[in-house]
């Protein structure tokens, strides 16, 4: 029988991978373009190599899905989703908003999650059914229900200009209804900010499974709601478009997204 990880295991792995990110921050990097606007650095690869080596050594037989190296088949239904550096464009530009994201999934359900911001030394984590935490202190989504008082986050997908254009209409409507909208550049951290109330909600059009896996558990364990953009339950499958928010503001976000779709036919 394969050994099972604990939440502490994910927290330690995320923090240790974050050491590579922190050490390289502010230095010149070898930047490669994976697509039209998507980049990867040697730090992404070092962080990923560290995570792959440790997960495969300690939990043999588990499948692993990574951003840079792809899919590693395993035995059974245990699978890891890792993003060794979420926010690479921020990182290379010297903008201090990026993270390591790790999720452990079994039987198609996220069981454990950890997202680590190495510059602020903030580790967001969650275990299914046991709540969400920031550096081991419980966190909760905001109870705010007045959209005019809300600060939202969103993202624009790299290399998919048509989807970015689609999301511009969403952005326009949210900007006119809410207090403010931010595009911060790390989906994992943005979802963590929803979980602890720094953002009231977050939506994005088409991301990748490693972008959403850890953050989805942290948000829901913090009392938040996540659905696809139409309010359905199938957010954690292609095209991985979703809206995450506190329960008081989530329906109002869906209304705005619906209005944006209708305005575009």
N, C-alpha and C positions, 0 to 999 in steps of 0.2 A: 504493500500500500504506500502511495506517495505521501511524503510529509506535507503538512499543511502550514502555510505561513500564518503569522499573527499580525495584528495591526502594528505592533512594535517593530516587526521585521520590515514592513513597508516604510515606516517612519525613519528607521535607521538607514535603509537603502536610499531613500530620497535625500536625506541629509548628507550622506556620504557622496552621492553623485553631485550634490550642490557644491561640494568643496571644489570640484573641477571648474564649475561655472564661476564661483567667486574668485578663484585664483586667476582665471583668464580674463575677468572683466576689466575693461579699460585698456586692453592691449590690442595691438594689431592682430588680425586673424586672416587665415587663408579662407576666403569665401568662394564657394562654388554655387552656381545657379542650377537648381533642380528643375526650374520651369521659368515661365515668363517673369514672375515676380517673387519666386520662392527660393530661399537661400539656405545653405548649410555650411557650418564651419567645422574645423578640426575639434572644437570643444564639444559640439553635438556628438561627434563620433567617439571621443574619449569618454564622455558621460555614458553613452549607450554601451560601449564596450565594457565598462565597469559593471553596469547593471546586468548585461547579458551574462557575463562571467559568473557573477555571484548568484543570480537566479538559477542558472543551469547547473551550477555546482551544488547548491543547497536544496534545490527542488527539481531533481531530474524527472523527466517525464511530463513536465508541464509545458504546454504550448506557450509561445510568446509572440505577441504582435508589437512591432516597433515601427516608429516613423521612418527611420533611416534604412534599416536592414530588411524590413518586410516581415514575413511570417515564418516562424519556426514551429514545425509540427510537434505535437506531443501525444501522450497517451491519456485516455480518459477525457474528462470535461473541465479540467483545470486550465485556465489561460490567464496570462498577464498581458496588460496593455501598458506600454511605456512610451513616454515622450521625454527624451533626455534633456531637451531644451525647448520649452514652449515659449516662443517670443524671440526667435533668432534675429529677426530684423531689428528689434529693440536692442538686443545684446550687441550686435555689431555696430550699432549707431551710438552706443554708450547710454541708452535710455534705461533707467533702472526698474524695468518691469518685465520679468521673465521668471520661469519656474521649471522645476522637475515634476513630472506627473506620472504616478504609478497606480494602477488598479489591478486587483486580483478578482477574476471572474470564475465562478463555478456553476455549471448547469445553466449557463446563459444569464446569470444574475450576478451583478457586482456585489461582492462580499466585503471587500476591504479597499480603502483608497487613501492615498497620501499625496499632497501637493505642497512642494516646498519652495519658498522664496528665499534664496540664500543671502541676499543683501539685507533683508529685514529680519532674517532668522525667524521666519514665520512658517510653521508647519501646520497646514490644514489637513484634517484626517477624519475618517469615519469608518465605522463598522456597522454592517447591516443590523438594524434593530437596536442599536446602542447609542445613537446620537452622533452629532458632529462636534469636532473640537478644533480649537486654534491653540497650539502649544499646550495641549492637554486641558484647556479650559473650555467648557461648553459654549457653543455658539448657536445663534438662532437668526432666521431671516427677519427682516423688518416687518412690523405690523402695519406700515403705512398703507392707507387706502385712497389717499388723495393724489391723483396723478400729477397735479400741478406742483406738488412738493417732491416729486420723485426724480432721482438721478439714475438714468439707465445706461447700460453698456451694450455695444454691438461689435461685430467684426465684419470685415470684408475679405472674402475668400481669395487667397493667392491663386493667380493663374486662371481664374474663371471670371473674365470681365463681364460676361452676360449676367452672372449672378450678382456681381457687384452693382451693376446698373439696376437690377431688380431691387436690391436692398437700399438703394438710394431713395426710393420712394418711401420705404418704411422709415428710413432715417429722417426724411423731411417731415413726415406726419408726427413722429415721436418728438421731434425738435419743437414743433409748434404746440404740442399738448403738455409736455413735461417741463420740469424745471431745467433739465439739461440732459444731453446724451454724450457719452464718452466712447471713443474707440481707442482702447488702451493697448491692445496688441498681444495679449496672452489669454486665450479662451479659458485655460485651466484656472489662472488667477482670477479672471473676471467672474467665473462661477463661484470661486471661493469667496469673493467679495459679496456676492449675492447671499451666500450662506451666512456671513457674519453681519450683514446689514449695511455694508459700505455702499453697495449698489442695491437699488430696489428691484431691479430686474435686468435680464440680459437675453438678447435674442441673436441668432446668427443663421445665415442661409448656407447650407452645405459645408460641413467640416469633415473631419476624419474620425474614426472610432477612438483613437488615442486622445483626441481633443476632448471628448465628452465623457469617457468611461469613469475616470476618477471624480470629476466635478459633479456628475449626475448624482452619485451616491452622497457626496458631501452636502449638496443642496437639499436633497430629499430628507436626509437625516437631520438637517437643521430646520425642518418644518416647511420647506419650500415645495413648490409644484413645478414639474417639468412635463411639457407635452411637445408634440410637433407643432408647427406653426398654425395648424387648423384646430388645435385643441385635442388631437387624438393621442393615443398611447405609444405610437410607433416612432418615437424620436431616436431610439437607440438602434437604428438600422438605416441603410442608405435611403435618402441622401444625407442623413444626420443633420437635419435642420430642426432647430428647437427654440423654445422660449422657456426661460427659468425665472421664477419670481416668488415672492411671498404670496400666500393664498388670497390676500385682500386685493392685490393689484394685478394678479395674473389674468383674470377675465378681461380686465380693461386693456391689457396689452394685446390679447387675442382680438378684441374689437378693432383696435387700430390696424393690426396686421390684416384683418379681413377687409377693412376699408381700403387699404393699400392695394390688395389683390383686385378688388372690384374696380378700382380706378384705372387699373392697367388691363382690364378686360379678361 
